[in-house]
Amino acid sequence: MSKVVSVIALDKNPHSLINESRLKIFACDFSDQDELINFVENHELDGVYAMNDHAIIPAENVAKKLGLKGINYATSDVLLEKSKMRKIWLENRLSQPKYEIVKSLNDAHFAAENIGYPLIIKPSASGGAGRGVYKVNSADELNFYYPRVITECRYSPTILVEEFVDGLECSMEIVFLNKKAHLLAISSKIKANGSSQVATEIVYPAQISKQNLSDIFSLVERAGLSLGISNGIGHFEVITNSYGVPHLVEVGGRAGGGHTFHPIVSHVSGINYPQLIAHLYTGSFNEVERLLQFEIQSNSAVYSFPVTERSGKIKKIGFNNLSSDSCIAECWRKKGDFISGMNSSMDRLGCLVVLSDKGTSYAVKESRFIMSEFFLELN
């Protein structure tokens, strides 16, 4: 008899309900340990997977307490806190930006003197979404942005002050199976002007040389294994400088956020990414291996985000021209909402996903045309 497969998704405030018999969505504050445990105990589950950084520790706790498949604490801990992650990479002599961990503005100034401007300041653990990440060019800017970083410290009081590496930033979706890494997708990023380090365009696949790809992949495989990821998912961020040297920035113990999880990586790789993750986190490693035996594709996709540095109440917002049949366009803000510039990816106004089998140049051209027709009016 075949096994009935179903997925349960938990969220404190579910955005919407989906009419899909195999997917059930429940409102549950997974930061409330008792509420989460009580919910899981009343459902027959085989494994647990964290869809975002905030869920990593709760997912690990549930897996441990109830004997479910999932991530172990040693790994989940370092995946949530960048200072621990970076220390392990330092001990393993893996390439990364110079950094110091600080707990005060005074210490941050000392670190800045040692590292040199420009530099990046960010929380050790903010819960993702680029919260509190800023590029600073001077001591005055450090004074200005440091309090903003403090407000985004969620799970640790420490802040990272690190070298700004000028180069191409790539994100990678990596699957680890039996201590071996498999690359499903790699993208390159364009970021908004200004201090906030938020990506406005993400292009798949990254247009890099085979040697650069090989160097990046080797680095992230060693980085993931050093953190204890033997069977799991890693969303890696790497910057390659002008000399062709890749530098580790961070890794999330989950798939990339938003539409990266699906449909982007599924389209780019030719592998059903949610299905692969479900097999992986329920311990069905044979099924994961079977999926990875298929040739991993390099199809094209562009993930774009309208942003603004302006502040005010929205009068009008939307896309004027959706010319592509294979695109997804969403506005995350609506008429009447108040916006106040760019501080994290949570301040993006919406998104556009363009999937293509006609090559990267076509996908980029199509995406940029549609984005040029995006409109925003403020009162």
C-alpha positions as CSV (number, residue, x, y, z in Angstrom):
1,M,0.0,0.0,0.0
2,S,1.4,3.4,-1.0
3,K,2.0,5.9,1.8
4,V,-0.3,9.0,2.0
5,V,1.9,12.1,1.6
6,S,0.7,15.3,3.1
7,V,2.3,18.6,4.2
8,I,1.3,20.8,7.2
9,A,2.5,24.4,7.2
10,L,2.5,26.4,10.4
11,D,2.6,30.2,10.6
12,K,1.6,32.7,13.2
13,N,-0.4,34.7,10.6
14,P,-0.9,32.6,7.5
15,H,-1.1,34.8,4.4
16,S,-3.6,32.7,2.6
17,L,-5.2,29.3,2.4
18,I,-4.5,27.2,-0.6
19,N,-7.0,24.8,-2.1
20,E,-4.8,21.7,-2.2
21,S,-5.8,18.5,-0.6
22,R,-2.3,17.5,0.4
23,L,-1.4,20.8,2.0
24,K,-3.0,22.1,5.2
25,I,-2.2,25.5,6.6
26,F,-2.6,26.2,10.3
27,A,-2.2,29.3,12.4
28,C,0.4,28.5,15.1
29,D,3.0,30.7,16.8
30,F,6.0,28.3,16.5
31,S,8.0,30.6,18.9
32,D,5.6,29.4,21.6
33,Q,7.3,26.1,22.5
34,D,4.3,24.6,24.3
35,E,1.8,25.5,21.6
36,L,4.1,24.1,18.9
37,I,4.8,20.8,20.8
38,N,1.1,20.4,21.5
39,F,0.2,20.9,17.9
40,V,2.8,18.4,16.6
41,E,1.9,15.8,19.2
42,N,-1.7,15.8,17.8
43,H,-0.6,15.2,14.2
44,E,1.2,12.2,12.7
45,L,4.4,13.6,11.2
46,D,7.6,12.0,10.0
47,G,9.9,15.1,9.8
48,V,10.1,18.8,10.3
49,Y,11.7,21.5,8.1
50,A,12.3,25.2,8.9
51,M,11.1,27.5,6.2
52,N,12.8,30.6,7.6
53,D,15.6,31.5,10.1
54,H,13.1,32.1,13.0
55,A,11.9,28.5,12.7
56,I,15.3,26.8,12.9
57,I,15.6,26.4,16.6
58,P,11.9,25.6,17.1
59,A,12.1,22.9,14.4
60,E,15.2,21.4,16.0
61,N,13.5,21.4,19.4
62,V,10.5,19.6,18.1
63,A,12.5,17.1,16.2
64,K,14.6,16.3,19.3
65,K,11.7,16.1,21.8
66,L,9.4,14.0,19.6
67,G,12.0,11.9,17.8
68,L,11.3,13.3,14.3
69,K,13.8,13.7,11.5
70,G,15.4,17.1,11.4
71,I,18.4,19.3,12.0
72,N,20.6,18.7,15.1
73,Y,21.2,21.5,17.7
74,A,24.9,22.0,17.1
75,T,24.2,22.7,13.5
76,S,21.0,24.8,14.0
77,D,22.7,27.0,16.6
78,V,25.6,28.0,14.3
79,L,23.3,28.5,11.3
80,L,21.3,31.0,13.3
81,E,24.2,33.0,14.7
82,K,26.7,34.5,12.3
83,S,29.4,35.1,14.9
84,K,29.6,31.4,15.7
85,M,29.4,30.5,12.0
86,R,32.2,32.8,11.1
87,K,34.4,31.6,14.0
88,I,34.1,28.0,12.8
89,W,35.1,29.1,9.3
90,L,38.1,31.0,10.7
91,E,39.2,27.9,12.6
92,N,39.0,25.9,9.4
93,R,40.9,28.6,7.5
94,L,38.1,29.2,5.0
95,S,38.1,32.4,2.9
96,Q,35.9,35.1,4.3
97,P,35.9,38.9,4.9
98,K,38.0,40.1,7.8
99,Y,35.7,40.6,10.8
100,E,35.4,41.4,14.4
101,I,32.6,40.7,16.9
102,V,31.5,43.7,19.0
103,K,29.0,44.6,21.7
104,S,29.3,48.3,21.8
105,L,29.7,51.3,19.6
106,N,33.1,52.1,21.0
107,D,34.3,48.6,20.2
108,A,32.8,49.0,16.7
109,H,35.0,52.1,16.1
110,F,38.1,50.2,17.2
111,A,37.1,47.3,14.8
112,A,36.6,49.8,12.0
113,E,40.1,51.2,12.6
114,N,41.6,47.8,12.3
115,I,39.6,46.7,9.3
116,G,39.3,50.0,7.4
117,Y,36.4,51.7,5.6
118,P,34.2,51.0,3.8
119,L,32.8,48.1,5.9
120,I,29.7,46.2,6.6
121,I,27.9,46.1,10.0
122,K,25.2,43.6,10.8
123,P,23.6,41.7,13.7
124,S,25.0,38.3,14.5
125,A,21.5,36.9,14.5
126,S,18.6,39.0,13.2
127,G,16.3,36.3,11.8
128,G,17.2,36.9,8.1
129,A,15.8,39.1,5.4
130,G,18.8,41.4,5.5
131,R,17.6,43.2,8.6
132,G,20.1,45.6,10.0
133,V,22.8,45.1,7.4
134,Y,24.5,48.3,6.3
135,K,27.5,49.5,4.3
136,V,29.2,52.3,6.2
137,N,31.9,54.6,4.7
138,S,33.0,56.7,7.7
139,A,32.9,57.0,11.5
140,D,30.0,59.4,11.2
141,E,28.0,56.8,9.3
142,L,28.9,54.1,11.8
143,N,27.5,56.4,14.6
144,F,24.3,56.8,12.5
145,Y,23.7,53.1,11.5
146,Y,24.9,51.3,14.7
147,P,21.7,52.0,16.7
148,R,19.6,50.7,13.7
149,V,21.7,47.5,13.8
150,I,21.1,47.1,17.6
151,T,17.3,47.2,17.1
152,E,17.5,44.1,14.8
153,C,19.5,41.9,17.2
154,R,17.1,39.1,17.9
155,Y,18.9,36.1,19.2
156,S,22.3,37.5,20.2
157,P,23.5,40.9,21.5
158,T,26.6,40.8,19.3
159,I,27.3,42.7,16.1
160,L,29.6,41.8,13.2
161,V,31.9,44.5,11.8
162,E,33.4,43.2,8.6
163,E,35.5,44.1,5.6
164,F,33.5,45.3,2.6
165,V,34.5,43.0,-0.3
166,D,33.8,44.7,-3.6
167,G,32.9,42.1,-6.2
168,L,30.2,39.8,-7.6
169,E,27.8,38.3,-5.0
170,C,26.3,34.9,-5.7
171,S,23.7,32.9,-3.8
172,M,23.8,29.1,-4.1
173,E,21.2,26.4,-3.3
174,I,23.1,23.4,-2.0
175,V,21.9,20.0,-1.0
176,F,24.1,17.9,1.3
177,L,23.6,14.1,1.2
178,N,25.8,11.8,3.1
179,K,28.4,14.6,3.6
180,K,28.5,15.3,-0.1
181,A,27.4,18.6,-1.6
182,H,25.2,19.0,-4.7
183,L,24.6,22.3,-6.5
184,L,21.1,22.9,-7.7
185,A,21.3,26.6,-8.6
186,I,23.6,29.6,-8.5
187,S,22.6,33.2,-9.0
188,S,24.3,36.6,-9.2
189,K,22.9,39.7,-7.5
190,I,22.5,43.4,-8.2
191,K,21.9,45.5,-5.1
192,A,20.2,48.8,-4.5
193,N,22.3,52.0,-4.3
194,G,22.8,53.3,-0.8
195,S,23.7,51.8,2.5
196,S,21.2,49.0,2.7
197,Q,22.5,45.8,1.2
198,V,19.2,44.6,-0.4
199,A,19.2,42.8,-3.7
200,T,17.0,44.3,-6.4
201,E,17.7,41.7,-9.2
202,I,18.8,38.1,-8.9
203,V,19.8,36.3,-12.1
204,Y,19.9,32.5,-12.6
205,P,22.3,31.0,-13.6
206,A,25.2,33.4,-12.5
207,Q,27.3,34.4,-15.5
208,I,30.7,33.3,-14.1
209,S,33.5,31.2,-15.5
210,K,33.8,27.4,-14.9
211,Q,36.9,28.0,-12.8
212,N,35.1,30.6,-10.6
213,L,32.1,28.2,-10.2
214,S,34.5,25.4,-9.2
215,D,36.3,27.5,-6.7
216,I,33.0,28.7,-5.1
217,F,31.5,25.3,-5.0
218,S,34.6,23.8,-3.3
219,L,34.6,26.6,-0.7
220,V,30.9,26.2,0.2
221,E,31.1,22.4,0.4
222,R,33.9,22.7,2.9
223,A,32.0,25.5,4.7
224,G,28.8,23.5,5.0
225,L,30.6,20.4,6.3
226,S,32.6,22.4,8.8
227,L,29.2,23.5,10.3
228,G,28.0,20.0,10.6
229,I,25.6,19.9,7.6
230,S,25.8,16.3,6.5
231,N,22.2,15.8,5.3
232,G,20.4,19.1,4.8
233,I,19.9,22.2,2.8
234,G,22.2,25.3,2.6
235,H,21.4,28.7,1.1
236,F,24.9,30.2,0.7
237,E,26.0,33.8,0.0
238,V,29.5,34.2,-1.5
239,I,31.3,37.3,-2.9
240,T,34.1,36.9,-5.4
241,N,36.6,39.8,-5.4
242,S,38.4,41.4,-8.4
243,Y,41.2,38.8,-8.0
244,G,38.8,35.9,-8.4
245,V,38.9,34.9,-4.8
246,P,35.5,33.8,-3.3
247,H,34.7,34.9,0.2
248,L,32.0,33.3,2.4
249,V,29.5,35.7,3.7
250,E,26.9,33.4,5.4
251,V,24.7,30.4,5.0
252,G,21.0,29.9,5.9
253,G,20.0,26.4,7.1
254,R,17.0,26.4,4.7
255,A,16.2,27.0,1.1
256,G,16.3,30.5,-0.3
257,G,13.3,32.6,0.7
258,G,10.2,33.6,-1.2
259,H,9.8,32.2,-4.7
260,T,13.4,30.9,-4.7
261,F,12.1,27.8,-2.9
262,H,9.6,27.3,-5.6
263,P,9.2,27.7,-8.6
264,I,12.6,29.3,-9.3
265,V,15.0,26.5,-8.1
266,S,12.7,23.8,-9.5
267,H,12.7,25.5,-12.9
268,V,16.4,26.3,-12.9
269,S,17.5,22.8,-11.8
270,G,14.8,20.7,-13.4
271,I,14.3,19.0,-10.0
272,N,11.2,19.4,-7.9
273,Y,12.9,21.2,-5.0
274,P,10.0,21.0,-2.4
275,Q,9.7,17.3,-3.1
276,L,13.5,16.8,-2.6
277,I,13.4,18.7,0.7
278,A,10.4,16.7,1.9
279,H,12.3,13.4,1.2
280,L,15.5,14.8,2.9
281,Y,13.8,16.0,6.1
282,T,11.8,12.8,6.5
283,G,14.9,10.6,6.1
284,S,14.0,9.2,2.7
285,F,17.6,9.5,1.5
286,N,17.2,6.9,-1.2
287,E,14.5,9.1,-2.8
288,V,16.8,12.1,-2.5
289,E,19.6,10.2,-4.2
290,R,17.2,9.1,-7.0
291,L,16.3,12.7,-7.7
292,L,19.9,13.9,-7.7
293,Q,20.8,11.2,-10.3
294,F,18.9,13.2,-12.9
295,E,21.0,15.7,-14.8
296,I,20.8,19.1,-13.0
297,Q,19.7,21.7,-15.5
298,S,20.8,25.4,-15.8
299,N,17.6,27.0,-17.0
300,S,17.2,30.8,-16.7
301,A,15.2,32.8,-14.2
302,V,15.2,36.4,-12.9
303,Y,13.9,37.4,-9.5
304,S,13.4,41.2,-9.3
305,F,12.1,43.6,-6.7
306,P,10.8,47.2,-7.0
307,V,12.2,49.4,-4.2
308,T,12.2,53.1,-3.3
309,E,14.1,55.3,-0.9
310,R,11.1,57.7,-0.7
311,S,8.8,57.9,2.2
312,G,5.0,58.5,2.3
313,K,1.6,57.0,1.9
314,I,1.0,55.0,-1.2
315,K,-1.5,56.5,-3.7
316,K,-1.0,54.1,-6.6
317,I,1.1,51.1,-7.1
318,G,1.4,48.3,-9.7
319,F,2.8,46.9,-12.9
320,N,1.6,48.5,-16.1
321,N,2.7,45.8,-18.6
322,L,2.9,42.1,-17.9
323,S,4.1,41.0,-21.3
324,S,5.4,37.5,-20.4
325,D,3.2,34.5,-20.0
326,S,5.8,32.8,-17.7
327,C,6.0,35.5,-15.0
328,I,4.7,36.0,-11.5
329,A,4.1,39.6,-10.4
330,E,3.1,40.6,-6.9
331,C,2.7,43.9,-5.0
332,W,3.4,43.5,-1.3
333,R,2.2,47.0,-0.5
334,K,-1.2,48.5,-1.3
335,K,-2.9,51.8,-1.5
336,G,-3.0,53.5,1.9
337,D,0.2,51.8,3.2
338,F,2.9,54.0,4.6
339,I,6.4,53.3,3.4
340,S,9.7,54.7,4.7
341,G,12.6,53.9,2.5
342,M,14.9,50.9,2.3
343,N,16.3,49.2,5.5
344,S,15.9,45.5,4.7
345,S,14.3,43.1,2.2
346,M,11.1,43.5,4.1
347,D,10.8,47.0,2.6
348,R,10.7,45.7,-0.9
349,L,7.4,46.8,-2.6
350,G,6.8,43.5,-4.4
351,C,8.4,41.1,-6.8
352,L,8.6,39.8,-10.3
353,V,9.6,36.3,-11.3
354,V,10.5,35.6,-14.9
355,L,11.1,31.9,-15.9
356,S,12.6,31.2,-19.3
357,D,13.8,28.4,-21.5
358,K,15.2,31.0,-24.1
359,G,18.4,31.8,-22.3
360,T,19.5,34.3,-19.6
361,S,19.8,37.3,-21.8
362,Y,16.2,36.9,-22.9
363,A,15.0,36.5,-19.3
364,V,16.9,39.6,-18.1
365,K,15.6,41.7,-21.0
366,E,12.0,40.6,-20.3
367,S,12.3,41.2,-16.6
368,R,13.8,44.7,-17.0
369,F,11.2,45.7,-19.5
370,I,8.4,44.7,-17.1
371,M,10.1,46.3,-14.1
372,S,10.5,49.6,-16.1
373,E,6.7,49.7,-16.3
374,F,6.2,49.5,-12.5
375,F,4.6,52.6,-11.1
376,L,4.4,54.1,-7.6
377,E,2.7,57.3,-6.5
378,L,2.9,58.7,-3.0
379,N,0.7,61.3,-1.3
